Amino acid sequence: MIHDLFFAPFAMGFMRRALAGCIALSLAGPPLGVLLVLRRMSLTSEVLQHGILPGIAIGALLGGGAALGGPSLWAMAAGGFAAGLAVVLLAGVLARATGGREDSQLAGLYLLALAAGVAIISATRGIDLVHLLFGSVLAVDAPGLLLMAGAASLAVLGLAVIWRPLVVESFDPDLLRAMGGRGSVWHLAFMALVVLCVVAGFTALGTLMSVGLMMLPAVAARHFSARLAGQVGAAVVIAVLASIAGLLLSFHADIAAGPAIVLAAGAQWAAGLLLGRHASLRARFLT
């Protein structure tokens, strides 16, 4: 019984590829999510996962196919990355040009991007909207795994390069300026890495769920550690466990992989909220 429930599903090639891809994302996404929470930009990831949709749809059309795989996968990823960067850059330009807040510009742009993406998909035959929005473990073929692992590797390396100035800028931007650093440069580089991880996750998790593996572990980690390094480590562990549990739930219950993984991460967040060492109900009422 235990073997059939926990081990037998991963004897299948597509499940092993999905697990390998999700573990790669679990190593790259949660550290970015922890920094988004630290910088009070948690909902920015939600904006970006909608913002990439029109780019992915256009990439599918120009790439010669609508399936999540084959030669169109890289075109879809490139289109999504370009669209995500365009949303970030345009929001910053509009905020500086009008004197308004960047988050309000992002809100307007993501609504337009989401509507444009859905309109493109609905007007085009052959694009599976359900799989595009919510993901499918069956979509993680060899090109999909290469995309997820490659993007995750670039994100980890990029974050290692910008980690120190980014953390300094997050806690004390005035200190970074006094040290001669340009906060806007590090911010843009950080947002590019976030977009990269969001795009990498759409193959298995879908465009509407790709940030779940990034943000829920990051939010949950705050209940288990008060230190930044501890939160990063806890977030990665939570994401890996959510990937395994979510894929098993998706396989046995025949539901989409994206929601299953997000639900598994959400269960761990709920456990941290109730029983965690920090900012939890247990910490507040029983200590």
Phi and psi in degrees as a GROMACS rama.xvg file:
@    title "Ramachandran Plot"
@    xaxis  label "Phi"
@    yaxis  label "Psi"
@TYPE xy
-63.7471  -42.203  ILE-2
-62.0187  -43.0507  HIS-3
-65.9293  -34.7578  ASP-4
-77.915  -42.791  LEU-5
-108.398  -27.8944  PHE-6
-111.214  -38.2377  PHE-7
-57.9512  -40.8382  ALA-8
-58.247  -33.3884  PRO-9
-83.9693  3.89867  PHE-10
-76.7429  -14.182  ALA-11
-88.4436  139.29  MET-12
-59.1468  -43.1445  GLY-13
-67.7499  -30.9722  PHE-14
-71.5344  -38.5254  MET-15
-65.6446  -39.9135  ARG-16
-65.3934  -42.1719  ARG-17
-63.073  -41.5563  ALA-18
-65.0221  -44.1515  LEU-19
-61.4117  -42.3613  ALA-20
-65.4697  -42.0713  GLY-21
-68.6631  -35.3971  CYS-22
-65.803  -38.7774  ILE-23
-60.0612  -44.5324  ALA-24
-66.0933  -31.9167  LEU-25
-67.7578  -25.4382  SER-26
-81.6895  -27.0748  LEU-27
-100.703  -42.4789  ALA-28
-70.2123  -50.2457  GLY-29
-57.6945  -40.5319  PRO-30
-59.1507  -37.9038  PRO-31
-65.2774  -38.8543  LEU-32
-63.6471  -39.8476  GLY-33
-60.0872  -41.6998  VAL-34
-69.8492  -34.3208  LEU-35
-62.9267  -41.461  LEU-36
-64.8792  -43.9397  VAL-37
-59.8753  -38.0307  LEU-38
-88.8598  7.43621  ARG-39
56.7703  45.3266  ARG-40
-125.721  29.1047  MET-41
-55.7487  -42.6122  SER-42
-77.4411  -8.50607  LEU-43
-62.3012  -35.576  THR-44
-62.8571  -35.1949  SER-45
-64.1655  -40.1343  GLU-46
-61.3056  -44.4688  VAL-47
-69.4607  -34.9955  LEU-48
-67.9681  -26.4873  GLN-49
-82.8995  -33.4459  HIS-50
-66.0506  -25.6338  GLY-51
-81.7386  -12.0544  ILE-52
-59.7436  -47.4105  LEU-53
-63.967  -34.2728  PRO-54
-65.894  -39.3918  GLY-55
-66.2704  -42.0054  ILE-56
-63.0903  -44.3532  ALA-57
-65.9742  -38.7363  ILE-58
-62.129  -36.8771  GLY-59
-64.826  -38.5953  ALA-60
-70.7283  -43.4067  LEU-61
-79.2168  -19.5159  LEU-62
-84.3839  0.55015  GLY-63
87.2443  12.8105  GLY-64
-175.072  159.005  GLY-65
-107.851  -7.0947  ALA-66
-73.549  152.855  ALA-67
-82.0274  77.9001  LEU-68
158.884  179.362  GLY-69
68.727  -158.956  GLY-70
-67.7993  -22.0911  PRO-71
-78.284  -16.9325  SER-72
-59.8311  -44.809  LEU-73
-69.6559  -34.8815  TRP-74
-65.5164  -40.2692  ALA-75
-64.1193  -42.6535  MET-76
-64.838  -43.139  ALA-77
-63.9785  -42.1547  ALA-78
-63.9583  -41.9833  GLY-79
-64.3694  -41.5491  GLY-80
-64.5677  -42.5889  PHE-81
-63.5079  -42.1147  ALA-82
-65.4317  -41.4107  ALA-83
-63.556  -43.9089  GLY-84
-64.1863  -37.518  LEU-85
-62.5861  -40.5682  ALA-86
-63.1766  -44.9782  VAL-87
-63.0732  -48.6207  VAL-88
-65.6872  -43.0272  LEU-89
-65.7597  -37.9018  LEU-90
-62.7382  -42.4583  ALA-91
-65.2753  -41.3013  GLY-92
-64.2358  -45.4354  VAL-93
-64.4613  -38.7491  LEU-94
-64.5226  -40.9612  ALA-95
-74.0542  -33.5132  ARG-96
-73.0505  -34.3479  ALA-97
-101.375  -13.0251  THR-98
78.2644  9.45759  GLY-99
-87.0854  -178.221  GLY-100
-84.3076  141.783  ARG-101
-66.4491  -33.0847  GLU-102
-66.8811  -33.5863  ASP-103
-69.6424  -36.7643  SER-104
-65.648  -40.227  GLN-105
-62.2785  -39.5243  LEU-106
-61.6435  -44.9048  ALA-107
-66.0612  -41.9565  GLY-108
-68.2908  -37.9318  LEU-109
-70.4205  -33.4521  TYR-110
-65.2452  -42.3506  LEU-111
-65.7513  -40.8487  LEU-112
-65.6452  -42.3615  ALA-113
-62.1122  -46.1993  LEU-114
-62.4203  -42.2334  ALA-115
-64.1803  -41.7785  ALA-116
-63.9744  -45.8592  GLY-117
-64.6793  -38.2319  VAL-118
-63.4085  -43.0318  ALA-119
-63.1729  -44.5147  ILE-120
-67.2923  -43.5131  ILE-121
-67.5371  -25.1425  SER-122
-89.4871  -0.264026  ALA-123
-118.846  129.927  THR-124
-81.9895  145.202  ARG-125
99.5704  -10.9778  GLY-126
-94.2307  121.738  ILE-127
-80.6631  102.033  ASP-128
-64.2624  -39.2363  LEU-129
-62.2851  -48.2809  VAL-130
-67.5545  -35.1714  HIS-131
-66.176  -39.4985  LEU-132
-81.9993  -36.2193  LEU-133
-117.23  -7.61464  PHE-134
82.0671  169.569  GLY-135
-161.274  132.042  SER-136
-63.8969  -25.6517  VAL-137
-66.6574  -19.4299  LEU-138
-77.8638  -15.8723  ALA-139
-83.671  81.3093  VAL-140
-92.0514  -169.055  ASP-141
-59.5415  -46.0014  ALA-142
-62.2713  -37.417  PRO-143
-64.4943  -41.7302  GLY-144
-65.3469  -40.1283  LEU-145
-62.1671  -41.0063  LEU-146
-63.1256  -47.5826  LEU-147
-64.5108  -46.0617  MET-148
-69.1972  -40.8235  ALA-149
-64.5553  -45.1643  GLY-150
-65.2969  -40.4731  ALA-151
-63.6683  -40.5417  ALA-152
-63.3106  -43.8088  SER-153
-62.8219  -39.8488  LEU-154
-65.5558  -42.5355  ALA-155
-64.0356  -45.6524  VAL-156
-63.8135  -43.5869  LEU-157
-63.1556  -40.8716  GLY-158
-66.0712  -36.3514  LEU-159
-61.8463  -36.6049  ALA-160
-69.2257  -41.3707  VAL-161
-99.6793  4.11651  ILE-162
-57.1887  -53.4761  TRP-163
-61.362  -54.8899  ARG-164
-64.1762  -30.8039  PRO-165
-67.9375  -41.6154  LEU-166
-66.4383  -43.1808  VAL-167
-60.1549  -44.5856  VAL-168
-65.5906  -31.2747  GLU-169
-69.681  -39.6145  SER-170
-86.877  -39.2629  PHE-171
-149.465  84.9818  ASP-172
-61.8123  -29.0843  PRO-173
-65.9384  -37.6079  ASP-174
-64.5283  -40.5371  LEU-175
-63.3224  -41.054  LEU-176
-64.5855  -38.2366  ARG-177
-66.6188  -27.5079  ALA-178
-84.3742  -0.514184  MET-179
89.6207  10.2542  GLY-180
-86.4471  152.771  GLY-181
-108.75  105.526  ARG-182
-61.1344  -33.5866  GLY-183
-65.5988  -33.6994  SER-184
-66.9763  -46.419  VAL-185
-67.0916  -35.4968  TRP-186
-64.5928  -44.3383  HIS-187
-65.5019  -41.295  LEU-188
-63.2765  -40.3833  ALA-189
-63.2525  -44.6908  PHE-190
-65.5829  -33.4078  MET-191
-64.0663  -38.9354  ALA-192
-66.4579  -38.3506  LEU-193
-62.7636  -45.7031  VAL-194
-60.0288  -41.4234  VAL-195
-59.5501  -44.4632  LEU-196
-69.5292  -37.432  CYS-197
-62.5708  -43.9514  VAL-198
-65.296  -40.7311  VAL-199
-62.9678  -29.4151  ALA-200
-85.1745  -8.24108  GLY-201
-69.6578  -24.614  PHE-202
-61.3421  -49.0491  THR-203
-93.9554  -33.8792  ALA-204
-102.398  -15.154  LEU-205
83.8121  159.429  GLY-206
-69.4607  -24.6237  THR-207
-87.1324  -12.2738  LEU-208
-120.405  -1.45691  MET-209
-65.3931  -25.1411  SER-210
-87.2961  -7.46977  VAL-211
-60.6225  -40.7875  GLY-212
-74.6725  -14.125  LEU-213
-90.0414  -44.6946  MET-214
-94.5445  -42.198  MET-215
-61.751  -45.503  LEU-216
-60.4872  -36.0759  PRO-217
-65.9216  -41.3962  ALA-218
-67.0032  -42.5441  VAL-219
-65.4658  -34.696  ALA-220
-62.3986  -26.1745  ALA-221
-65.5119  -19.4909  ARG-222
-84.3892  -10.2077  HIS-223
-111.809  -15.4275  PHE-224
-153.025  144.349  SER-225
-97.6152  -9.9917  ALA-226
-95.499  148.907  ARG-227
-62.6313  -45.8823  LEU-228
-62.4833  -40.2429  ALA-229
-64.7062  -37.6797  GLY-230
-66.4417  -39.4477  GLN-231
-63.2031  -46.5418  VAL-232
-62.7739  -44.3713  GLY-233
-64.5206  -39.1735  ALA-234
-63.9521  -39.7649  ALA-235
-65.1345  -44.7329  VAL-236
-61.5246  -44.9084  VAL-237
-61.1712  -41.6632  ILE-238
-65.7342  -41.1984  ALA-239
-63.5069  -45.6016  VAL-240
-62.8347  -38.81  LEU-241
-66.2195  -36.3543  ALA-242
-62.9325  -47.0775  SER-243
-64.5743  -49.7314  ILE-244
-65.6015  -40.0672  ALA-245
-66.9321  -40.7046  GLY-246
-66.5403  -38.5155  LEU-247
-64.1045  -42.0066  LEU-248
-63.7704  -41.2571  LEU-249
-62.5298  -40.7412  SER-250
-68.8506  -48.4359  PHE-251
-78.4453  -34.4501  HIS-252
-95.5302  -4.54955  ALA-253
57.0149  50.3355  ASP-254
-121.354  165.225  ILE-255
-61.4661  144.541  ALA-256
-66.5279  -40.275  ALA-257
-57.6224  -57.2971  GLY-258
-59.6943  -35.7384  PRO-259
-63.8215  -43.9283  ALA-260
-67.298  -40.1459  ILE-261
-65.0302  -39.2895  VAL-262
-64.2778  -39.5374  LEU-263
-64.6063  -40.9444  ALA-264
-66.5822  -37.8519  ALA-265
-64.3715  -34.6177  GLY-266
-64.2492  -38.6935  ALA-267
-70.2119  -36.0149  GLN-268
-62.6944  -42.8519  TRP-269
-61.8125  -40.6325  ALA-270
-63.2935  -41.7742  ALA-271
-65.6532  -38.8328  GLY-272
-63.2736  -34.9562  LEU-273
-84.5052  -43.1448  LEU-274
-121.952  0.862517  LEU-275
-65.3964  166.546  GLY-276
-77.3615  -22.7019  ARG-277
-131.759  139.454  HIS-278
51.1797  39.5066  ALA-279
-118.964  169.381  SER-280
-65.379  -37.5527  LEU-281
-64.2963  -43.6757  ARG-282
-65.0293  -31.5105  ALA-283
-80.7448  -40.956  ARG-284
-103.408  -17.1653  PHE-285
-114.32  1.02659  LEU-286
